[in-house]
Amino acid sequence: MSARKIRVMVAKPGLDGHDRGARILARCFRDAGFEVIYTGCHQTPEQVAAAAIQEDVDLVGLSCLSGAHRILFPRVVELLKEKNASDITVIGGGIIPEQDFQMLYDAGIKAIFTPGASLDSIVDWIRASIQTRDEHH
Amino acid sequence: MYFSDETQKKSRRLTEKWQDEVQETLKSNPDRKDRFSTVSDLDIKRLYTPEDLKDVDFARNIGAPGEFPYLRGNQVTGYRGRHWTFRMFSGMGSARDTNARWHMLLREGQTGLSTAFDFPTLMGYDSDSPKALGEVGKCGVAIDTLEDFLELIDGIPLDQVTTSMTINPPATILWAMYCAAADIKGVPLAKIGGTIQNDMLKEFIAQKTFMCPPEPSIKLISDTVEFGAKYVPRWNTISISGYHIREAGATAIQELAFTLRDGIEYVEDVIRRKKMDVDDFAPRLSFFFNSHIDFFEEVCKLRAARRIWAKIMRDRFGAKNPRSLWMRFHTQTAGCSLTAQQPYNNIIRTTVEALAAVMGGTQSLHTNSLDEVFCLPSEHAVEVALRTQQILAEETGVVNTIDPLAGSYFVESLTNEIEEKTWEYIEKIDAMGGMIAAIEKGFPQMEIADAAYKFQRQIENKEKIMVGVNKYVTEAQHAVPLMEIDEKMGEEQIKRVQDVRRKRDNHAVKQSLTDIRTACKSGANVMPCCIEAVKNLATQQEICDVYREVYGEYRDPGLY
């Protein structure tokens, strides 16, 4: 069980093409020893949720810089729940104003990382949270 | 030779003496760090001297403004004749909201318009498409039909103000709307001026606003070039863009090399596909660059850009018209250099970047607003950004003489170095079989990904500094008032497009879409059919759906 690598999916929901951050994170997660799936841009929430389940990931990292996060992020969580996959942790990042944090937490987004968050801090957060999840299982 | 033998000799002696003193000084006062480099990671020497310019021939390599190789600018009189165009990229919410912002900017002394569209418009979806969920009016203005477009340009004198439109896959359609609007307002096509970005190669490379595969995407671009050369002679039909390549994490050299190589690809396609003479369309090709935070690197990049393009057009394509050799470009300060932390510092960054663009001889400039790291700019923030340009133009005196940094040992040396390294990339892509082949291999995409990742690591280990991010960090919040797009706006826009679909002549729409489909299949120019279709109130997605149906869709390969 402990030998299993952490499986992470980096996803770009919506029409936003700003993928510099998402691609840097995908590479950083790979360097950190995670198994990484990167969806590429322009995914619908339905595509993101379906891919997360099919790929059996532990965590989905959503990236959005267009302002559509308020609608798209909660929708991904909702779809995972509908498909009995609430055990997949969902985190988000991009250009997210602080006043939106609470509504995203309430919607089930477990953490939000905005510009300036260090790569290491994101990796550390994932290691800590995903281990917790494995212990429960 | 730039300097006489005598001068070189003296310079060598002085430099040797100085080097000895440096060695002595370093023993007691070591440098702050081992390596000094540009933001793109080019090594910079401690000192540049006449020896760095020993191979420079003044007439051949530097020359005069308005003369080959155009290093010192296209215009014989530089900014003494006229300033660059103050052109703020702007668009938000509905056409009506954006029109109000445009009039405000023109009142405040802006001299050209530049349109930011929302993501659904950029990607060829109507506001009521499921794909548009949450995105309508967010990153720019939502335009579904000619009715929206007419509201957008309400009160704008189309024969006096030039308008730039950042639009790529649906460029034919938005340009068709502009042409149709001019027609409705009684302005002849020969009198309208502006730019459509219409550069698909950089979309595959960096910006990711794509729709159809590369080959048909380029066909549509060549259609616009041909149509413009015939009927809209003051229009720049492609704005070959390095801006987004740089924002995606490229170095200055990658930005320059990939942009110029994209330019070559477009010129080749028009010559081959449309059998046009290069001088019949090259004068209307324009460029768009980023001005990043490393001042000298940017000045040198822009100067080098003009010289390389002039050589490409003359030597590779045999262009004869001097205007074909001109690289005319718009510049935007670097969004990616701005920080969410201590946002007021962004005004300073933008000022330095704008100055670099001016020292590089830009024809047109957008200055980012301090709050653009969070969202579209507020009216107050955009006014400060516009004033930044106006202060540079009117107060600082930097425009008094042409290309004032020319002749600097450092500037000419770095300009040469950037040019050499740019040619290396261009040759490499030539050897791959051109830019489309290189994109299919993932070459430019991965080069940029490598550079972006390297830079991020350099920020993390403080090898490169961003004030407020990895040095001089404060806990204090400097909140700026942000602009919000009313959530109701999206619903209203959806209602608008649905109303248009109900009231228009749907038979005429169907016929014009059939005409576009026929043109796509036969290889005919789609522009005349597009103008007819938008006049009949076809929506932009309806036309894009025809493109998708005939040409297929391109999906992000998701390289990292």
Chai-1 contact restraints between the chains, C-beta under 6 A:
chainA,res_idxA,chainB,res_idxB,connection_type,confidence,min_distance_angstrom,max_distance_angstrom,comment,restraint_id
A,G14,B,E135,contact,1.0,0.0,6.0,A-B,restraint_1
A,L15,B,F119,contact,1.0,0.0,6.0,A-B,restraint_2
A,L15,B,M123,contact,1.0,0.0,6.0,A-B,restraint_3
A,L15,B,E135,contact,1.0,0.0,6.0,A-B,restraint_4
A,G17,B,Q207,contact,1.0,0.0,6.0,A-B,restraint_5
A,G17,B,K208,contact,1.0,0.0,6.0,A-B,restraint_6
A,G17,B,T209,contact,1.0,0.0,6.0,A-B,restraint_7
A,D19,B,K208,contact,1.0,0.0,6.0,A-B,restraint_8
A,R20,B,A248,contact,1.0,0.0,6.0,A-B,restraint_9
A,R20,B,G249,contact,1.0,0.0,6.0,A-B,restraint_10
A,R20,B,A452,contact,1.0,0.0,6.0,A-B,restraint_11
A,R23,B,A449,contact,1.0,0.0,6.0,A-B,restraint_12
A,R23,B,Y560,contact,1.0,0.0,6.0,A-B,restraint_13
A,I24,B,A452,contact,1.0,0.0,6.0,A-B,restraint_14
A,I24,B,Y453,contact,1.0,0.0,6.0,A-B,restraint_15
A,I24,B,Q456,contact,1.0,0.0,6.0,A-B,restraint_16
A,A26,B,Y560,contact,1.0,0.0,6.0,A-B,restraint_17
A,R27,B,Y453,contact,1.0,0.0,6.0,A-B,restraint_18
A,R27,B,Y560,contact,1.0,0.0,6.0,A-B,restraint_19
A,Y38,B,G558,contact,1.0,0.0,6.0,A-B,restraint_20
A,Y38,B,Y560,contact,1.0,0.0,6.0,A-B,restraint_21
A,G40,B,D556,contact,1.0,0.0,6.0,A-B,restraint_22
A,G40,B,G558,contact,1.0,0.0,6.0,A-B,restraint_23
A,C41,B,K208,contact,1.0,0.0,6.0,A-B,restraint_24
A,C41,B,D556,contact,1.0,0.0,6.0,A-B,restraint_25
A,S66,B,F119,contact,1.0,0.0,6.0,A-B,restraint_26
A,S66,B,E135,contact,1.0,0.0,6.0,A-B,restraint_27
A,S66,B,K138,contact,1.0,0.0,6.0,A-B,restraint_28
A,S66,B,C139,contact,1.0,0.0,6.0,A-B,restraint_29
A,G67,B,K138,contact,1.0,0.0,6.0,A-B,restraint_30
A,A68,B,G134,contact,1.0,0.0,6.0,A-B,restraint_31
A,A68,B,E135,contact,1.0,0.0,6.0,A-B,restraint_32
A,I71,B,L133,contact,1.0,0.0,6.0,A-B,restraint_33
A,I71,B,G134,contact,1.0,0.0,6.0,A-B,restraint_34
A,L72,B,G134,contact,1.0,0.0,6.0,A-B,restraint_35
A,P115,B,A340,contact,1.0,0.0,6.0,A-B,restraint_36
A,G116,B,Q341,contact,1.0,0.0,6.0,A-B,restraint_37
A,G116,B,V469,contact,1.0,0.0,6.0,A-B,restraint_38
A,S118,B,E460,contact,1.0,0.0,6.0,A-B,restraint_39
